[in-house]
């Protein structure tokens, strides 16, 4: 199983104080996989329309293929990785 990193546009779910990617609810990450919010905006600054945030995800190439086939999400790019730099926090 190849491991990849990718950037995805995903709708978000907000509780009024925090946002979380809808993608994480629809595609639960496996042990060792992770994501990071690349929108880098506070909840109050994210407009509700369009309801999108950008996240980087580390996951299997198989999971990325499933996400790419899902019309609810847009995979902007993906790349094979052999190691994750500590600075990404993925």
C-alpha positions, 0 to 999 in steps of 0.5 A, a space after each residue: 500500500 502506497 502512502 501519499 500526501 494530498 491537498 483536498 477541498 472539503 466542506 466543514 462542520 462547525 460547532 460555532 467555535 471550531 471547524 472540522 473537515 466533513 472528509 474526516 467524518 466520511 473517510 475515518 483515518 486509519 492508525 498512523 494517518 493524519 490531516 492538517 488544516 491549511 486554510 489557516 483561518 480562525 473560525 470567525 473569518 471563514 465565510 459560510 458560502 462556499 463552505 470549504 476549507 483546505 486540508 492536507 491529508 496523509 493516507 493510502 493511495 487507495 483512500 485518495 482514489 476513493 476521495 477523488 471519485 467522491 463529488 463532495 471533495 476536490 483533490 488538488 494534488 497528491 504525491 507519493 511519500 516515503 517519509 513525512 517531515 516533522 514540520 508538517 505535523 502529519 
